[in-house]
Amino acid sequence: MLRILHGLPGLFAVVFLATLAVTGSILALAPALDRAGAVVPPAGDVSVAQMAGRVVSNYPGTEQIVRDLSGQVVVYYSRDGQAGANRVNPVTGERLGAYQPSAFFVWIRDLHRSFLLDTPGRMVAGISAALMLLICLSGMVLLARRSGGWRALMRPLAGTGSKRVHAEIARLAVLGLLLSALTGSFLSAQRFGLLPEVSDPGPGFPAKVSGGQPRPVDQLQALSEVDLNDLRELVFPYPDDPQDVYSLTTTGGSGFVDQATGELLQFQPRSTGSVVQQWIMRLHTGEGLWWLGLILGVAALGVPALSVTGAIIWWQRRRSSVQVQDNVTVAEADVVVLVGSEAGATWGFTRALQTELTKAGFRVHCAEMNALAHSYPRAAMLFVLTSTYGDGDAPASARQFMTRLRDFRAGSALKYAVLGFGDRQFPNFCQFALEADEALAGKGLSRIQPVELIDRCSAARFSEWGDRLGTAIGTPLSLSHDPVPPRTFRLELAQRVDYGLAVQAPTSILRFRLADAGQGWRSWFFRARRHSLPAFEAGDLLGILPPQEGQDARFYSLASSASEGVFEICVRKQPGGLCSGYLHGLKPGDSVEAFIRQNPGFRPATGTVPVILIGAGAGIGPLTGFIRKNTARNPMYLYWGGRSANSDFLYQPELGHYLKDRRLTGLSTAFSRSDERAYVQDRLRQDERALRKLVETGAQVLVCGGRDMAAGVKQVFEEILQPLRLEVDDLRVQGRYLEDVY
Ligand SMILES: Cc1cc2nc3c(=O)[nH]c(=O)nc-3n(C[C@H](O)[C@H](O)[C@H](O)COP(=O)(O)O)c2cc1C
C-alpha cells in the first residue's frame, strides 16, 4: 500500500513535479544573486533617517524607498515629470543601477506558480505540491524500512543499481523537498481559500498631524531610531502638503511619521499570525535566507533524478513481479497467502493454491512475505509458503518478515498453516519455514494443520498437502503443480587447474564453454546462441547433472559471468562425492549436462560501499569472480583460508594481479596446515577494529564456503558488531550480510 502511495502520484505528476522542481531550483538562485548584489551594513551602523537623507540628496524627487529581505534597496523617484526606479547603495545613497526585475526570473516564477496557465495552472501546481508532500512522507517511511529503522536512516546503504541511487538521492534531498512541499501546499491552500490567510489591516491614518514646517528627513527622530536592516518600506509625503505624513513599514510593524515633529504616530506592531505567514513565505522562497534558498534549490534538482530512477524501479518491479491473477486487496481478502521465494519456484505452487481457493469461492490475497500487512481485517486463514536459502536463512522476499511480524496485529479468528520448500541436501532443511511457523504460533495464532516440508519441489507431496488441507478447512482442494524442469545445455571442459593434492584437499578450477561452439561461422552461431542462455553473474549457480540416471543435480557457485563467455567453477573433491568425483575425472574436451540457477541474493552491492569477502577452500570461486568484475575499483577486502600456501592457494596468481591493479584492496590469508596453523576466523579477529570501522561506514559482508567456517565467521562478527550494538541479523535484514554456504 505504502509503495503504491509513493509510486502512483509520482508517476502521474512526474512532468508537473519535474517542472516545479527545475523552476524552483532556478528561482532559489534569486535570493543568493540579490544578496550578492546588495550592500548590507552591519546592524546598528546606519539608521533609516541617515540612509533616507543620503538617498534624497541624490534623488530630490524620492517618493518611496523599499528594502527587500535580501538587503537590496530600491528608490522610486520622479524627475522632470518622469518616474524612475534605481537600486542604490544605502550607505552612500548613490546609484548602483537601474531597477529592472529580470524578465527571465519573472517568466520562471509564472511557470512555477501556474505553469503559465493562470488559475487552472495554479490549481495543478497546488495539487502537485500536495502530491510531493505525500511522496516525501511515504518515501521517508519506505527509506526507514529499507535502512532498518528511523535511527538507521543516515547509515550507509547497501543495495544496487537504480534502487540504491534513488535511495541515496532521496536521503540527501528529502528534508529540503519536504519543506518546499509543505510550505507550497500551505500557500496554495490559502490561495484557494482552503486555509485562512493572515494579513494585518494596517494602522488608520492619524487623526492629528502637527502640520508644521517639514524637517529634512535625516533629522526625523522616529526614523533615526529604526535600523536600516529593519526597514521594509518608507513612503514619502506629497511635496508641499504639510498635513501628509511618512508611512513606515518595518519588520516589526507599520505606522506614520510626522514630517515636522518626527514623531511616530499610530504604530501598529505586526501580529503573530502575519509573522508566521511571512516565515512560511520565506521558507518557501528562501527570500532573505539565501543559504536556505540554495539548499532548497539543490534538493529540488534531485527531483528529475528521483523521477527517472523511480520510473526505472517501477518498471523493473513490474517486469519481475509475479503476476497473480484475481488477486484481491488486503481489506477484501478472506484468505491470505504469503510467499517466501528467492528464485521463484515457490510462486508456481502459490498460483496453484490460489487458483483452487478462488475456485472454491474464497477471496484470496497473495503477496510476498516482506509485504506482511499490519493486519488482515476480514481474513480467517493465512497460508505461508516459503523456501529456505543460504544456510537455513530467509529467501529474499521474506527477509523482513520477522521484523514486520513484531507489529502484526492478528485477529483472534485468524488461523494459519505453513508449507516449507527446501532441499534435503542442505543440513538446515526448510529451516526458515520452521522458524516462520514457530514465530506465528508465538504471536498467538493457532494452526489449521502442522507445518509440512516439501523436498525438491515434489509435486506429489504438494498434492498430498492440498488433500490434507482441504479436509482441515472442509473444502476439497485438488492441488497440482509440476515445476518445469530447467532447460539444460552441454558444456565442454576447456581448461582445468588443479590444487591441493599434497594436503589431501584436491580442488580444481574448471572452465567450461558451450559444447560445439566450434570455430569460424560455427563459433559465431553458437556465440549468438549463448545469448539465449539465461544471463548469469558470478555467484549464480551452475547445476550439473551427474551421469548416473535418476541422480539429482548438484549446484556449484559460478566464478564467471555470461559476458566472459566461460562457465568457471571451483570444485573440491569430496570423499565419496558422486558429482565432485565425476567432475574431477573430466579431461579437457569432455562434456557435461548443466543448467543455470540464478542466485540474486548473493551479489556484492554496487556503489562505493566497501565489500568484505570471506571464504575458505573452494568458496573462493564466486568471491574471485566479484573481484574480477570490480573494475570500478571500489574497496574490496578478501579474507580466505586454505590448508597450505604451497599446495591449495587457489587463484594465487590472479589475486596478486588484482591487488596490483587495485581491483582488490586488501588480501588476508590463513593456512591451517602450515606453521601458522590459522583459520580465516583468526584473521578476522586480528583485524577486528578495522572491520568494525568498515561496517560503520556501511560495508557489506559476503561469506562463501563450508557451513562450519560460516558459523565460525558469524560468531566472530557477532563479537565485532557488539560495540556497535548491532547483530549479524541486523545486517542481514539490510542485505549487508550474505552467505552462500554448502
Ligand atoms: C544457494 C542455495 C541455498 C539453499 N539453502 C537451503 C537450505 O539451507 N535449506 C533448504 O532446505 N533448502 C535450501 N535450498 C533449496 C531451496 O530452498 C529450494 O531449491 C527451493 O525450492 C527454492 O525455492 P524458490 O525458487 O522459491 O526460492 C537452497 C538452494 C540454494 C540454491
The ligand as a MOL file (V3000), in Angstrom:
LIG
                    3D

  0  0  0     0  0            999 V3000
M  V30 BEGIN CTAB
M  V30 COUNTS 31 33 0 0 0
M  V30 BEGIN ATOM
M  V30 1 C 22.1660 -21.2770 -2.5980 0
M  V30 2 C 21.0590 -22.1320 -2.0950 0
M  V30 3 C 20.9120 -22.3570 -0.7430 0
M  V30 4 C 19.8900 -23.1570 -0.2530 0
M  V30 5 N 19.8190 -23.3960 1.0910 0
M  V30 6 C 18.8610 -24.2400 1.5600 0
M  V30 7 C 18.7930 -24.5510 2.9370 0
M  V30 8 O 19.5660 -24.0950 3.7590 0
M  V30 9 N 17.8040 -25.4020 3.3580 0
M  V30 10 C 16.9120 -25.9540 2.4680 0
M  V30 11 O 16.0640 -26.7240 2.9060 0
M  V30 12 N 16.9360 -25.6470 1.1570 0
M  V30 13 C 17.8990 -24.8300 0.6760 0
M  V30 14 N 17.9500 -24.5350 -0.6620 0
M  V30 15 C 16.9700 -25.1270 -1.5860 0
M  V30 16 C 15.8040 -24.1820 -1.8930 0
M  V30 17 O 15.1230 -23.8250 -0.7520 0
M  V30 18 C 14.8510 -24.8870 -2.8360 0
M  V30 19 O 15.5170 -25.1080 -4.0620 0
M  V30 20 C 13.5500 -24.1330 -3.0700 0
M  V30 21 O 12.6910 -24.9310 -3.8070 0
M  V30 22 C 13.7760 -22.8380 -3.8390 0
M  V30 23 O 12.5370 -22.1610 -3.9720 0
M  V30 24 P 12.4640 -20.6910 -4.5840 0
M  V30 25 O 12.9160 -20.7860 -6.0160 0
M  V30 26 O 11.0410 -20.2770 -4.4660 0
M  V30 27 O 13.3480 -19.8060 -3.7700 0
M  V30 28 C 18.9580 -23.7410 -1.1450 0
M  V30 29 C 19.0860 -23.5080 -2.5240 0
M  V30 30 C 20.1120 -22.7280 -2.9990 0
M  V30 31 C 20.2230 -22.5140 -4.4770 0
M  V30 END ATOM
M  V30 BEGIN BOND
M  V30 1 1 1 2
M  V30 2 1 2 3
M  V30 3 2 2 30
M  V30 4 2 3 4
M  V30 5 1 4 5
M  V30 6 1 4 28
M  V30 7 2 5 6
M  V30 8 1 6 7
M  V30 9 1 6 13
M  V30 10 2 7 8
M  V30 11 1 7 9
M  V30 12 1 9 10
M  V30 13 2 10 11
M  V30 14 1 10 12
M  V30 15 2 12 13
M  V30 16 1 13 14
M  V30 17 1 14 15
M  V30 18 1 14 28
M  V30 19 1 15 16
M  V30 20 1 16 17
M  V30 21 1 16 18
M  V30 22 1 18 19
M  V30 23 1 18 20
M  V30 24 1 20 21
M  V30 25 1 20 22
M  V30 26 1 22 23
M  V30 27 1 23 24
M  V30 28 2 24 25
M  V30 29 1 24 26
M  V30 30 1 24 27
M  V30 31 2 28 29
M  V30 32 1 29 30
M  V30 33 1 30 31
M  V30 END BOND
M  V30 END CTAB
M  END
